[in-house]
Amino acid sequence: MQVRDVMNPTVVSIAPQESVALAARLLARHNVGALPVCSREGTLHGMVTDRDLVLRCVAAEEDPRQVPVRQVMSRHPAQVAPGDDVRQAAQRMARQQVRRLPVVEGGKVVGMVSLGDLAKCGRYEMEISRALTDISENIRRP
């Protein structure tokens, strides 16, 4: 099974120059935990998560209305292609310690895939379970 079969083709993204406050509103409004940071053309520049906002802006006592997303985003995020096998996506999530990956084709973000999306496909339970275990164990380590 390929990533294109399980990915969400509806992508909510944010531009690098937009504020952390807007990123937080988009995360809440769309009930997602991460946003791809993209140019107007859809080129991926990074990823920003709810955790990035808290640790790199709020905890640092910065003003979320004044801080641009490019200052708190993760650069060079892991990604997959629509034609990649879902097993590869699960393994990449485990290696990179992430629960979501942007799906990139022709240099542009065309979707998002999460561990939840992979779990819904009903296959590769071992890979998905291993990815979740690896991610969760890393979070608990000091």
C-alpha positions as CSV (number, residue, x, y, z in Angstrom):
1,M,0.0,0.0,0.0
2,Q,1.3,3.4,-0.9
3,V,1.3,6.7,1.1
4,R,-1.1,8.2,-1.4
5,D,-3.7,5.6,-0.4
6,V,-3.8,6.8,3.2
7,M,-2.6,10.4,3.2
8,N,-4.8,13.4,3.8
9,P,-4.7,15.5,0.7
10,T,-6.1,18.6,2.5
11,V,-3.1,20.5,3.7
12,V,-3.3,23.4,6.1
13,S,0.0,25.2,5.9
14,I,1.5,28.5,7.0
15,A,4.1,30.9,5.5
16,P,7.5,31.4,7.3
17,Q,6.8,35.1,7.9
18,E,3.4,34.6,9.6
19,S,3.2,34.9,13.4
20,V,3.3,32.1,16.0
21,A,-0.1,33.4,17.2
22,L,-1.6,32.6,13.7
23,A,0.1,29.2,13.7
24,A,-1.6,28.5,17.1
25,R,-5.0,29.6,15.8
26,L,-4.6,27.4,12.7
27,L,-3.6,24.4,14.8
28,A,-6.6,24.9,17.1
29,R,-9.1,25.7,14.3
30,H,-8.2,22.6,12.2
31,N,-7.5,20.3,15.2
32,V,-4.0,19.3,14.0
33,G,-0.7,19.1,15.8
34,A,1.6,20.2,13.1
35,L,1.7,22.6,10.1
36,P,4.0,22.5,7.1
37,V,5.7,25.8,6.7
38,C,5.5,26.5,2.9
39,S,6.1,29.3,0.4
40,R,3.2,30.5,-1.7
41,E,4.1,28.0,-4.3
42,G,3.8,25.2,-1.8
43,T,7.5,24.5,-1.4
44,L,8.3,23.0,2.0
45,H,10.6,25.1,4.3
46,G,10.0,23.4,7.6
47,M,7.4,22.1,10.1
48,V,5.9,23.7,13.1
49,T,4.2,21.8,15.9
50,D,2.2,22.8,18.9
51,R,5.3,21.7,21.0
52,D,7.5,24.1,19.0
53,L,5.2,27.0,19.8
54,V,5.2,26.2,23.5
55,L,8.9,25.5,23.9
56,R,10.5,27.9,21.5
57,C,8.1,30.9,22.0
58,V,5.9,30.8,25.0
59,A,8.4,29.2,27.4
60,A,11.0,31.6,26.2
61,E,8.6,34.4,27.1
62,E,8.4,35.7,23.6
63,D,5.3,37.5,22.2
64,P,3.6,35.0,19.9
65,R,2.1,37.9,17.9
66,Q,5.6,39.2,17.1
67,V,7.6,36.1,16.5
68,P,7.6,34.7,13.0
69,V,7.1,31.0,12.5
70,R,10.5,30.7,10.8
71,Q,12.1,31.3,14.2
72,V,10.4,28.4,15.9
73,M,10.0,25.9,13.1
74,S,12.0,22.7,12.6
75,R,14.0,23.0,9.4
76,H,14.7,20.1,7.0
77,P,11.8,17.9,8.2
78,A,11.5,14.3,7.3
79,Q,9.1,13.8,4.4
80,V,7.7,11.1,2.2
81,A,6.5,10.9,-1.4
82,P,3.0,9.7,-2.5
83,G,4.4,6.6,-4.0
84,D,6.4,5.5,-1.0
85,D,5.3,2.4,0.8
86,V,3.4,3.0,4.1
87,R,5.9,0.7,5.8
88,Q,8.7,3.1,4.8
89,A,6.6,6.0,6.1
90,A,6.2,4.3,9.5
91,Q,9.9,3.5,9.7
92,R,10.8,7.1,8.8
93,M,8.5,8.3,11.6
94,A,10.2,6.0,14.1
95,R,13.7,7.1,13.0
96,Q,12.8,10.8,13.0
97,Q,10.7,10.6,16.2
98,V,7.7,12.3,14.6
99,R,4.0,11.4,14.3
100,R,3.3,13.2,11.1
101,L,5.0,13.6,7.8
102,P,4.4,16.0,4.9
103,V,3.9,14.3,1.6
104,V,5.9,16.0,-1.1
105,E,5.7,15.5,-4.9
106,G,7.5,17.7,-7.4
107,G,8.9,19.8,-4.7
108,K,5.4,20.8,-3.3
109,V,3.4,19.6,-0.3
110,V,0.5,17.5,-1.6
111,G,-0.7,15.9,1.6
112,M,0.0,14.9,5.2
113,V,0.2,11.4,6.7
114,S,0.1,10.6,10.4
115,L,0.6,7.5,12.4
116,G,-3.2,7.5,12.8
117,D,-3.6,7.4,9.0
118,L,-1.2,4.4,8.8
119,A,-3.1,2.6,11.6
120,K,-6.4,3.0,9.8
121,C,-5.1,1.1,6.8
122,G,-5.2,-2.1,8.8
123,R,-1.8,-3.4,7.7
124,Y,1.7,-3.2,9.0
125,E,0.6,-3.2,12.6
126,M,4.1,-4.2,13.7
127,E,5.8,-1.2,12.0
128,I,3.2,1.2,13.2
129,S,3.4,-0.1,16.8
130,R,7.2,0.0,16.7
131,A,7.1,3.6,15.4
132,L,4.8,4.7,18.2
133,T,6.8,2.9,20.8
134,D,10.0,4.5,19.6
135,I,8.5,8.0,19.6
136,S,6.8,7.5,23.0
137,E,10.0,6.2,24.7
138,N,12.0,9.1,23.4
139,I,9.5,11.6,24.8
140,R,9.8,9.9,28.3
141,R,13.6,10.0,28.4
142,P,15.1,12.8,30.4
